[in-house]
Amino acid sequence: EMDGQNANTFWIRYAQPFGKWLLRASLPASRVPTGVGETTSGLGDFSVFATYLFDTGDPAVSFGVGPQLAFPTATEDETGSGKWQGGLATTYFNAKSPAMQWGGLVTWQTDFAGDDDRPGTNLLAVQPFVIVQMGKGLYVRSTAIAVFNLETDSYHVPVGLGIGKVVPTPGAVFNIFVEPQFTILDRGAGQPELQLFVGFNTQFVKK
């Protein structure tokens, strides 16, 4: 919610390991407020990162670092940056315990080309996550993303608590979840106060 208004983003994501690399590509479609009672909708900026997974000596622990790119694919000015952006991504995942998995994703990106009339970008996103298994495919999760705009010195830091369910089938594993996320620290105009993260993931099973 921003100044009493709502915004919505639908994410299409694809993630897959390729050898020692983990690739994730994301494309958002958003509806954002442009004034009192007014909104606009469109695609956002397409982004992709590829992290090289180092040998940690433990198959239950993964750590990766690699490049991130974002492309100015937004169909509206309000839903994208108008900039070509590059940066870094770091991933960590610890699955040593069958009862609780935890880790994080940190990304940073800044602009290197694009529309000179648009503001520059310098964004840091930090996503710690904890997943607690409750049995029979049910789990509790906390995966909120803190975003720091280093260009404007604004930020919002949310905390999430949600629930999910893993449903295995012969050809795929489905993962359905809902997670309310409450902002506990923020600075700058237009920061969200409450977010509701609802997701549906599909992991295809190799035969």
Residue pairs with C-beta under 8 A, 6 or more apart in sequence:
1 192
1 193
1 194
2 33
2 190
2 191
2 192
2 193
3 33
3 189
3 190
5 33
5 36
5 39
6 33
7 30
7 31
7 32
7 33
7 192
8 30
8 31
9 28
9 29
9 30
9 31
9 44
10 28
10 29
10 30
11 26
11 27
11 28
12 26
12 27
12 28
12 29
13 24
13 25
13 26
13 27
14 23
14 24
14 25
15 22
15 23
15 24
15 25
16 22
16 23
17 23
17 53
20 52
20 53
21 50
21 51
21 52
21 53
21 64
21 66
22 50
22 51
22 53
22 62
22 64
22 66
22 91
23 48
23 49
23 50
24 48
24 49
24 50
25 46
25 47
25 48
26 46
26 47
26 48
27 43
27 44
27 46
27 47
27 73
28 43
28 44
28 45
28 79
29 41
29 42
29 43
29 44
30 41
30 42
30 43
30 44
30 79
31 39
31 40
31 41
32 39
32 40
32 41
32 78
32 79
33 39
34 40
34 78
40 76
40 78
40 79
41 76
41 79
42 74
42 75
42 76
42 78
42 79
42 80
43 73
43 74
43 75
43 79
43 80
44 73
44 74
44 79
44 80
45 70
45 71
45 72
45 73
45 74
45 80
45 81
45 85
46 70
46 71
46 73
47 68
47 69
47 70
47 71
47 85
47 109
48 68
48 69
48 70
49 66
49 67
49 68
49 69
49 89
49 107
50 66
50 67
50 89
51 64
51 65
51 66
51 89
51 90
51 91
52 64
52 65
52 66
53 62
53 63
53 64
54 63
54 64
54 65
56 62
56 63
58 96
60 94
60 95
60 96
61 93
61 94
61 95
61 96
62 91
62 92
62 93
63 90
63 91
63 92
63 93
64 89
64 90
64 91
64 92
65 88
65 89
65 90
65 91
66 88
66 89
67 86
67 87
67 88
67 89
68 86
68 87
68 88
68 89
68 107
68 108
68 109
69 84
69 85
69 86
69 87
69 109
70 81
70 83
70 84
70 85
70 86
70 109
71 84
72 80
72 81
72 82
72 83
72 84
72 114
72 115
73 80
74 80
74 81
74 82
77 118
81 111
81 114
81 118
81 119
81 121
82 114
82 115
82 117
82 118
83 111
83 112
83 113
83 114
83 115
83 118
83 120
83 121
84 111
84 112
84 113
84 114
85 109
85 110
85 111
85 112
85 121
86 109
86 110
86 112
87 107
87 108
87 109
87 110
88 107
88 108
89 105
89 106
89 107
90 104
90 105
90 106
90 107
91 103
91 104
91 105
92 103
92 104
92 105
93 101
93 102
93 103
94 101
94 102
94 103
95 101
98 133
99 132
99 133
100 130
100 131
100 132
100 133
101 130
101 131
101 133
102 128
102 129
102 130
102 131
103 128
103 129
104 126
104 127
104 128
104 129
105 125
105 126
105 127
105 129
106 124
106 125
106 126
106 127
107 123
107 124
107 125
108 123
108 124
108 125
109 121
109 122
109 123
110 120
110 121
110 122
110 123
111 120
111 121
111 122
119 151
119 152
120 151
121 151
122 149
122 150
122 151
123 147
123 148
123 149
123 150
123 151
124 147
124 148
124 150
125 145
125 146
125 147
125 148
126 145
126 146
126 148
127 143
127 144
127 145
127 146
128 142
128 143
129 141
129 142
129 143
130 141
130 142
130 143
131 139
131 140
131 141
132 139
132 140
132 141
133 139
134 140
137 165
137 166
137 167
137 168
138 163
138 164
138 165
138 166
139 163
139 164
139 165
139 166
140 161
140 162
140 163
140 164
141 160
141 161
141 162
141 163
141 164
141 177
141 179
142 159
142 160
142 161
142 162
142 179
143 160
143 162
143 179
143 197
144 158
144 159
144 160
144 179
144 181
144 195
144 197
145 158
146 155
146 156
146 157
146 158
147 155
147 156
148 154
148 155
149 155
149 188
152 188
153 187
153 188
154 186
154 187
154 188
154 189
154 191
155 185
155 186
155 187
155 188
155 191
156 183
156 185
156 186
156 187
156 188
156 191
156 192
157 183
157 184
157 185
157 186
158 181
158 182
158 183
158 184
158 192
158 195
159 181
159 182
159 184
160 179
160 180
160 181
160 182
160 195
160 197
161 179
161 180
162 177
162 178
162 179
162 180
162 197
163 177
163 178
163 179
164 175
164 176
164 177
164 178
164 179
164 199
165 175
165 176
165 177
166 173
166 174
166 175
167 173
167 174
167 175
167 176
168 174
170 205
171 204
171 205
171 207
172 202
172 203
172 204
172 205
173 202
173 203
173 205
174 200
174 201
174 202
175 199
175 200
175 201
175 202
175 203
176 199
176 200
176 201
177 197
177 198
177 199
178 196
178 197
178 198
178 199
179 196
179 197
179 198
179 199
180 194
180 195
180 196
180 197
181 194
181 195
181 196
181 197
182 193
182 194
183 191
183 192
183 193
183 194
183 195
186 193
